[in-house]
Amino acid sequence: MADVDVFSSATDLLAALRTGGTTAAELTELFIRRIERYDGRLNAVVVRDFDRARQQARAADQARARGETKPLLGLPITLKESINVRALRTTVGMPAWKEFRSVHDAPVTARVRAVRALLMGKTNVPHMLADWQSNNPIYGRTNNPWDRTRTPGGSSGGSAAALPAGLTPLEFGSDIGGSIRVPAAFCGVYGHRPSETALPRSGQ
């Protein structure tokens, strides 16, 4: 594998994929092993979809071998738990919705799939996305990767915790009143809140 690791930027990982320095399958296994080894201490990636991620990685490598190109082709990523992904649970930490599984992808999910990102799973949130920490009755508390006695913030707290811990190279969250910006500040990562109309609000 090229000179990249779990702390490499998404840009560097995509460059390595394009030049053949690594494969989507190798990267996916690298991040899955990292999650399995370290996420027990953080509780960031609470919904996991590793089998489908592995299948998508193999398909991405085959597509690249055929000369296909897409902006995120072969890059493993995660999404905030509140974002609908077909067949995965979306609970927003609500016990009443503990068993809810979406039958469709949210617009943001559909868009990342369209550019061939590989979804490994979804990250923790506070109850109803309504707190500046990420703790709920279903998945429990997410810890700050720099100091596990502290919070990573919320509501995209699992998102922000996963990035500096090397559990994912790219995460999609959501933000109305600081839900990307606050966790990014708490965890020392870059968080971008797009313009209000850049993405549909539906599907979460």
C-alpha positions as CSV (number, residue, x, y, z in Angstrom):
1,M,0.0,0.0,0.0
2,A,1.2,3.5,-0.7
3,D,2.5,5.9,2.0
4,V,-1.0,6.5,3.4
5,D,-2.7,5.5,6.6
6,V,-5.8,6.1,8.7
7,F,-4.7,9.6,9.4
8,S,-4.2,10.6,5.8
9,S,-6.6,13.1,4.4
10,A,-9.4,12.0,2.1
11,T,-7.7,13.9,-0.7
12,D,-4.4,12.0,-0.2
13,L,-6.3,8.6,0.0
14,L,-8.1,9.4,-3.3
15,A,-4.8,10.3,-4.9
16,A,-3.4,7.0,-3.8
17,L,-6.4,5.2,-5.2
18,R,-6.1,6.9,-8.6
19,T,-2.3,6.2,-8.9
20,G,-2.7,2.5,-7.8
21,G,-0.8,3.0,-4.6
22,T,-3.7,1.3,-2.7
23,T,-7.0,-0.2,-3.5
24,A,-10.5,0.4,-2.2
25,A,-10.5,-3.1,-0.6
26,E,-7.2,-2.4,1.2
27,L,-8.5,0.9,2.5
28,T,-11.8,-0.5,3.6
29,E,-10.1,-3.3,5.6
30,L,-7.7,-0.8,7.1
31,F,-10.5,1.4,8.5
32,I,-12.7,-1.6,9.5
33,R,-9.7,-3.0,11.5
34,R,-9.2,0.4,13.1
35,I,-12.9,0.7,14.1
36,E,-12.9,-2.8,15.5
37,R,-9.8,-2.2,17.6
38,Y,-10.4,1.3,18.9
39,D,-14.0,2.2,18.7
40,G,-14.9,0.3,21.9
41,R,-13.2,3.2,23.8
42,L,-15.0,5.9,21.9
43,N,-18.4,4.5,20.8
44,A,-18.4,6.7,17.7
45,V,-19.4,4.3,14.9
46,V,-22.6,2.8,16.3
47,V,-24.2,1.4,13.2
48,R,-21.9,-0.8,11.1
49,D,-22.3,-2.0,7.5
50,F,-19.0,-3.7,7.0
51,D,-20.2,-6.5,4.7
52,R,-21.8,-4.2,2.2
53,A,-18.7,-1.9,2.4
54,R,-16.5,-4.8,1.5
55,Q,-18.7,-5.7,-1.5
56,Q,-18.8,-2.1,-2.6
57,A,-15.0,-1.9,-2.3
58,R,-14.5,-4.9,-4.6
59,A,-16.9,-3.3,-7.1
60,A,-15.1,0.0,-6.9
61,D,-11.7,-1.7,-7.6
62,Q,-13.2,-3.5,-10.6
63,A,-14.7,-0.2,-11.9
64,R,-11.4,1.6,-11.6
65,A,-9.7,-1.3,-13.5
66,R,-12.2,-0.7,-16.3
67,G,-11.2,3.0,-16.4
68,E,-14.2,4.4,-14.7
69,T,-13.8,7.5,-12.6
70,K,-16.0,9.2,-9.9
71,P,-15.0,11.9,-7.4
72,L,-15.0,9.6,-4.4
73,L,-14.6,6.2,-6.1
74,G,-13.4,3.7,-3.5
75,L,-13.2,6.0,-0.5
76,P,-14.6,4.5,2.7
77,I,-16.7,7.0,4.7
78,T,-19.3,7.3,7.5
79,L,-22.5,9.2,7.9
80,K,-24.3,10.7,10.9
81,E,-26.9,8.2,12.4
82,S,-29.8,10.6,11.7
83,I,-29.3,10.2,7.9
84,N,-31.4,7.5,6.3
85,V,-29.5,4.6,4.7
86,R,-31.6,1.8,3.2
87,A,-31.8,-1.2,5.5
88,L,-29.9,0.4,8.3
89,R,-31.3,1.7,11.6
90,T,-32.1,5.4,12.0
91,T,-33.2,6.1,15.6
92,V,-31.8,9.6,16.5
93,G,-31.3,8.0,19.9
94,M,-35.1,7.6,20.5
95,P,-36.1,4.3,22.2
96,A,-39.5,4.4,20.4
97,W,-37.6,4.2,17.0
98,K,-35.1,1.7,18.1
99,E,-36.0,-0.9,15.4
100,F,-36.8,1.6,12.6
101,R,-34.9,0.7,9.4
102,S,-35.2,3.0,6.4
103,V,-36.5,1.6,3.1
104,H,-34.8,4.4,1.1
105,D,-31.6,6.4,1.1
106,A,-31.6,10.1,2.1
107,P,-30.6,12.6,-0.6
108,V,-27.1,12.9,0.9
109,T,-26.7,9.1,1.0
110,A,-27.8,8.9,-2.6
111,R,-25.3,11.5,-3.6
112,V,-22.3,9.9,-1.9
113,R,-23.3,6.6,-3.4
114,A,-23.5,8.2,-6.8
115,V,-19.9,9.4,-6.6
116,R,-19.0,5.8,-5.4
117,A,-18.0,6.4,-1.8
118,L,-18.1,3.3,0.4
119,L,-20.3,3.5,3.4
120,M,-18.9,1.7,6.4
121,G,-21.5,2.8,8.9
122,K,-23.2,5.6,10.9
123,T,-22.0,7.6,13.8
124,N,-23.6,8.5,17.2
125,V,-25.8,11.4,18.0
126,P,-27.6,12.8,21.1
127,H,-31.2,12.1,21.8
128,M,-33.3,13.8,19.1
129,L,-30.1,15.7,18.0
130,A,-30.8,18.1,20.8
131,D,-27.6,18.4,22.9
132,W,-24.0,19.5,22.6
133,Q,-22.9,16.0,23.7
134,S,-23.6,12.7,22.0
135,N,-25.3,10.4,24.5
136,N,-28.6,8.6,24.1
137,P,-30.5,5.6,25.6
138,I,-29.9,3.3,22.6
139,Y,-26.2,3.6,21.9
140,G,-24.8,5.3,25.0
141,R,-22.1,8.0,25.2
142,T,-19.5,8.9,22.7
143,N,-16.2,10.1,24.1
144,N,-13.8,12.7,22.9
145,P,-10.8,11.0,21.3
146,W,-8.4,13.4,22.9
147,D,-9.7,13.0,26.4
148,R,-12.3,10.3,27.0
149,T,-13.6,12.0,30.1
150,R,-14.9,14.8,27.9
151,T,-17.6,15.1,25.3
152,P,-16.9,15.3,21.5
153,G,-19.9,17.7,21.3
154,G,-23.1,17.3,19.3
155,S,-25.1,16.7,17.6
156,S,-22.6,15.4,15.0
157,G,-20.5,14.2,18.0
158,G,-19.8,10.7,16.7
159,S,-18.9,12.2,13.4
160,A,-16.3,14.5,14.9
161,A,-14.9,11.9,17.2
162,A,-14.4,9.4,14.4
163,L,-12.2,11.6,12.3
164,P,-9.2,12.4,14.5
165,A,-9.3,8.8,15.9
166,G,-8.7,7.5,12.4
167,L,-11.9,5.6,12.2
168,T,-13.0,7.4,8.9
169,P,-11.4,9.8,6.5
170,L,-14.6,11.7,5.7
171,E,-17.9,12.1,7.4
172,F,-21.2,13.7,6.5
173,G,-23.2,15.3,9.4
174,S,-25.8,18.0,9.6
175,D,-26.0,21.4,11.2
176,I,-28.8,23.8,12.1
177,G,-27.6,25.5,15.2
178,G,-23.9,24.3,15.5
179,S,-24.2,20.6,15.1
180,I,-21.2,20.3,12.8
181,R,-19.3,23.4,14.0
182,V,-19.4,22.7,17.7
183,P,-18.1,19.1,17.5
184,A,-15.5,20.1,15.0
185,A,-14.2,22.7,17.5
186,F,-14.4,20.2,20.4
187,C,-12.4,17.5,18.5
188,G,-9.9,19.7,16.6
189,V,-11.1,18.8,13.1
190,Y,-12.4,20.8,10.1
191,G,-16.2,21.0,9.8
192,H,-18.0,22.8,7.0
193,R,-21.6,23.8,7.2
194,P,-22.8,24.3,3.6
195,S,-25.3,26.9,2.5
196,E,-28.8,26.3,3.6
197,T,-30.1,25.2,0.2
198,A,-27.0,23.2,-1.0
199,L,-28.5,19.8,0.2
200,P,-32.1,18.8,0.7
201,R,-33.2,18.5,4.3
202,S,-35.3,15.4,3.7
203,G,-34.2,11.9,4.6
204,Q,-33.2,12.5,8.2
